[in-house]
Amino acid sequence: MVLPPELPPLPALTRAESEVIDSYLQVVDQLGRINPARGSHTYGALRAAQALVSGATALRDALTVMHTRGENELHATTLARALRVLDGARRASLISIPPEEAS
């Protein structure tokens, strides 16, 4: 049996940073589902739009916790590494408009 390649480990994050990453990716996923250039059903987009509200609230709350605790800087390099490990680039690409098809 061949196992898939092992992903690199997540960088060390505070609990609040982990919640920011998780919430951010949840928002990205919902925006990808809402994207009218990629979707095909209004019901799925509607459900994603409804879920977007709770995802944005969770993201706001995680950032509020960080700020309240005195974590005033986002460590972009570390957070970007975490996003890469969690397939953030592919997930974020679903928000964009797909390229035109060649005729």
C-alpha atoms as an extended CHARMM CRD file, in Angstrom:
* protein
*
       103  EXT
         1         1  MET       CA              0.0000000000        0.0000000000        0.0000000000  PROA      1               0.0000000000
         2         2  VAL       CA              1.3860000000        3.3940000000       -1.0170000000  PROA      2               0.0000000000
         3         3  LEU       CA              0.7060000000        6.2330000000        1.3720000000  PROA      3               0.0000000000
         4         4  PRO       CA              0.3420000000        9.8320000000        0.1740000000  PROA      4               0.0000000000
         5         5  PRO       CA              3.3060000000       12.1010000000        0.8680000000  PROA      5               0.0000000000
         6         6  GLU       CA              3.3840000000       13.4360000000        4.3920000000  PROA      6               0.0000000000
         7         7  LEU       CA              2.5230000000       17.1080000000        4.7270000000  PROA      7               0.0000000000
         8         8  PRO       CA              4.9820000000       19.3820000000        6.4620000000  PROA      8               0.0000000000
         9         9  PRO       CA              4.0770000000       20.0770000000       10.0780000000  PROA      9               0.0000000000
        10        10  LEU       CA              2.0950000000       23.1520000000       10.9700000000  PROA      10              0.0000000000
        11        11  PRO       CA              4.1960000000       25.9030000000       12.4820000000  PROA      11              0.0000000000
        12        12  ALA       CA              3.7590000000       26.6270000000       16.1820000000  PROA      12              0.0000000000
        13        13  LEU       CA              0.7770000000       28.9410000000       16.6010000000  PROA      13              0.0000000000
        14        14  THR       CA             -1.0150000000       30.4050000000       19.5670000000  PROA      14              0.0000000000
        15        15  ARG       CA             -4.5780000000       29.2050000000       20.0850000000  PROA      15              0.0000000000
        16        16  ALA       CA             -5.8530000000       32.5750000000       18.8310000000  PROA      16              0.0000000000
        17        17  GLU       CA             -3.6370000000       32.3950000000       15.7220000000  PROA      17              0.0000000000
        18        18  SER       CA             -4.9670000000       28.9000000000       15.0250000000  PROA      18              0.0000000000
        19        19  GLU       CA             -8.5000000000       30.2040000000       15.3420000000  PROA      19              0.0000000000
        20        20  VAL       CA             -7.6870000000       33.0780000000       12.9760000000  PROA      20              0.0000000000
        21        21  ILE       CA             -6.3300000000       30.6430000000       10.3820000000  PROA      21              0.0000000000
        22        22  ASP       CA             -9.2770000000       28.2400000000       10.7670000000  PROA      22              0.0000000000
        23        23  SER       CA            -11.8420000000       31.0350000000       10.5950000000  PROA      23              0.0000000000
        24        24  TYR       CA            -10.0960000000       32.7130000000        7.6720000000  PROA      24              0.0000000000
        25        25  LEU       CA            -10.1150000000       29.4720000000        5.6920000000  PROA      25              0.0000000000
        26        26  GLN       CA            -13.7610000000       28.9120000000        6.5660000000  PROA      26              0.0000000000
        27        27  VAL       CA            -14.5610000000       32.3620000000        5.1210000000  PROA      27              0.0000000000
        28        28  VAL       CA            -12.4480000000       31.6330000000        2.0270000000  PROA      28              0.0000000000
        29        29  ASP       CA            -14.2410000000       28.3110000000        1.5050000000  PROA      29              0.0000000000
        30        30  GLN       CA            -17.6490000000       29.9670000000        1.7720000000  PROA      30              0.0000000000
        31        31  LEU       CA            -16.6670000000       32.7390000000       -0.6570000000  PROA      31              0.0000000000
        32        32  GLY       CA            -15.4900000000       30.0790000000       -3.0930000000  PROA      32              0.0000000000
        33        33  ARG       CA            -18.8820000000       28.3720000000       -2.8750000000  PROA      33              0.0000000000
        34        34  ILE       CA            -20.6680000000       31.6940000000       -3.4080000000  PROA      34              0.0000000000
        35        35  ASN       CA            -18.5390000000       32.6800000000       -6.4330000000  PROA      35              0.0000000000
        36        36  PRO       CA            -21.0810000000       33.0980000000       -9.2600000000  PROA      36              0.0000000000
        37        37  ALA       CA            -18.3970000000       32.4620000000      -11.8830000000  PROA      37              0.0000000000
        38        38  ARG       CA            -17.8480000000       28.9450000000      -10.5230000000  PROA      38              0.0000000000
        39        39  GLY       CA            -21.1860000000       27.9030000000       -9.0440000000  PROA      39              0.0000000000
        40        40  SER       CA            -24.1630000000       26.2850000000      -10.6580000000  PROA      40              0.0000000000
        41        41  HSD       CA            -26.9510000000       26.3550000000       -8.0490000000  PROA      41              0.0000000000
        42        42  THR       CA            -28.4210000000       29.2440000000       -6.1280000000  PROA      42              0.0000000000
        43        43  TYR       CA            -29.2930000000       27.0750000000       -3.1240000000  PROA      43              0.0000000000
        44        44  GLY       CA            -25.6730000000       26.0920000000       -2.5080000000  PROA      44              0.0000000000
        45        45  ALA       CA            -24.5750000000       29.7230000000       -2.8550000000  PROA      45              0.0000000000
        46        46  LEU       CA            -27.3400000000       30.7970000000       -0.4770000000  PROA      46              0.0000000000
        47        47  ARG       CA            -26.2600000000       28.2630000000        2.1480000000  PROA      47              0.0000000000
        48        48  ALA       CA            -22.6430000000       29.3700000000        1.7800000000  PROA      48              0.0000000000
        49        49  ALA       CA            -23.6590000000       33.0310000000        2.1520000000  PROA      49              0.0000000000
        50        50  GLN       CA            -25.5310000000       32.1710000000        5.3370000000  PROA      50              0.0000000000
        51        51  ALA       CA            -22.4810000000       30.3160000000        6.6920000000  PROA      51              0.0000000000
        52        52  LEU       CA            -20.2400000000       33.2280000000        5.7120000000  PROA      52              0.0000000000
        53        53  VAL       CA            -21.7990000000       35.3400000000        8.4560000000  PROA      53              0.0000000000
        54        54  SER       CA            -20.8010000000       32.9210000000       11.2250000000  PROA      54              0.0000000000
        55        55  GLY       CA            -17.3350000000       32.4610000000        9.7100000000  PROA      55              0.0000000000
        56        56  ALA       CA            -16.7460000000       36.2140000000        9.5760000000  PROA      56              0.0000000000
        57        57  THR       CA            -17.9490000000       36.5220000000       13.1760000000  PROA      57              0.0000000000
        58        58  ALA       CA            -15.5470000000       33.7820000000       14.2970000000  PROA      58              0.0000000000
        59        59  LEU       CA            -12.6960000000       35.5030000000       12.4580000000  PROA      59              0.0000000000
        60        60  ARG       CA            -13.5350000000       38.8280000000       14.0960000000  PROA      60              0.0000000000
        61        61  ASP       CA            -13.7150000000       37.1910000000       17.5170000000  PROA      61              0.0000000000
        62        62  ALA       CA            -10.3400000000       35.4430000000       17.0800000000  PROA      62              0.0000000000
        63        63  LEU       CA             -8.6940000000       38.7090000000       16.0290000000  PROA      63              0.0000000000
        64        64  THR       CA            -10.3300000000       40.4800000000       18.9770000000  PROA      64              0.0000000000
        65        65  VAL       CA             -8.8840000000       37.8970000000       21.3800000000  PROA      65              0.0000000000
        66        66  MET       CA             -5.4290000000       38.3820000000       19.8810000000  PROA      66              0.0000000000
        67        67  HSD       CA             -5.6750000000       42.1570000000       20.1640000000  PROA      67              0.0000000000
        68        68  THR       CA             -7.0310000000       42.0330000000       23.7180000000  PROA      68              0.0000000000
        69        69  ARG       CA             -4.1630000000       39.7520000000       24.7820000000  PROA      69              0.0000000000
        70        70  GLY       CA             -1.6490000000       42.2000000000       23.3910000000  PROA      70              0.0000000000
        71        71  GLU       CA             -0.8600000000       40.1580000000       20.2790000000  PROA      71              0.0000000000
        72        72  ASN       CA             -0.7860000000       43.2950000000       18.1430000000  PROA      72              0.0000000000
        73        73  GLU       CA              1.1650000000       41.9210000000       15.1930000000  PROA      73              0.0000000000
        74        74  LEU       CA              0.3070000000       39.2310000000       12.7030000000  PROA      74              0.0000000000
        75        75  HSD       CA              3.3530000000       37.1030000000       11.9740000000  PROA      75              0.0000000000
        76        76  ALA       CA              2.7020000000       36.9070000000        8.2510000000  PROA      76              0.0000000000
        77        77  THR       CA              5.5130000000       34.4840000000        7.4030000000  PROA      77              0.0000000000
        78        78  THR       CA              4.3910000000       31.9460000000       10.0030000000  PROA      78              0.0000000000
        79        79  LEU       CA              0.7050000000       32.3580000000        9.1910000000  PROA      79              0.0000000000
        80        80  ALA       CA              1.3990000000       32.0350000000        5.4500000000  PROA      80              0.0000000000
        81        81  ARG       CA              3.2660000000       28.7840000000        6.1200000000  PROA      81              0.0000000000
        82        82  ALA       CA              0.2530000000       27.4760000000        8.0490000000  PROA      82              0.0000000000
        83        83  LEU       CA             -2.0550000000       28.4830000000        5.1840000000  PROA      83              0.0000000000
        84        84  ARG       CA              0.1510000000       26.6310000000        2.6860000000  PROA      84              0.0000000000
        85        85  VAL       CA              0.0940000000       23.4550000000        4.7840000000  PROA      85              0.0000000000
        86        86  LEU       CA             -3.7100000000       23.6980000000        4.9960000000  PROA      86              0.0000000000
        87        87  ASP       CA             -4.0920000000       24.0640000000        1.2030000000  PROA      87              0.0000000000
        88        88  GLY       CA             -4.9400000000       27.7530000000        1.4950000000  PROA      88              0.0000000000
        89        89  ALA       CA             -3.6350000000       28.6750000000       -1.9540000000  PROA      89              0.0000000000
        90        90  ARG       CA             -5.9370000000       26.2360000000       -3.7420000000  PROA      90              0.0000000000
        91        91  ARG       CA             -8.8630000000       27.1630000000       -1.5420000000  PROA      91              0.0000000000
        92        92  ALA       CA             -8.3090000000       30.8930000000       -2.1150000000  PROA      92              0.0000000000
        93        93  SER       CA             -8.0340000000       30.3690000000       -5.8800000000  PROA      93              0.0000000000
        94        94  LEU       CA            -11.7090000000       29.3540000000       -5.9220000000  PROA      94              0.0000000000
        95        95  ILE       CA            -12.6350000000       32.9490000000       -5.0990000000  PROA      95              0.0000000000
        96        96  SER       CA            -11.1650000000       34.3030000000       -8.3340000000  PROA      96              0.0000000000
        97        97  ILE       CA            -12.7940000000       34.4060000000      -11.7290000000  PROA      97              0.0000000000
        98        98  PRO       CA            -11.6840000000       31.4330000000      -13.8130000000  PROA      98              0.0000000000
        99        99  PRO       CA             -9.7210000000       32.2100000000      -16.9850000000  PROA      99              0.0000000000
       100       100  GLU       CA            -11.6650000000       32.4500000000      -20.2230000000  PROA      100             0.0000000000
       101       101  GLU       CA            -11.8730000000       29.2240000000      -22.1450000000  PROA      101             0.0000000000
       102       102  ALA       CA            -10.1110000000       29.1890000000      -25.5030000000  PROA      102             0.0000000000
       103       103  SER       CA            -12.5440000000       28.9780000000      -28.4020000000  PROA      103             0.0000000000
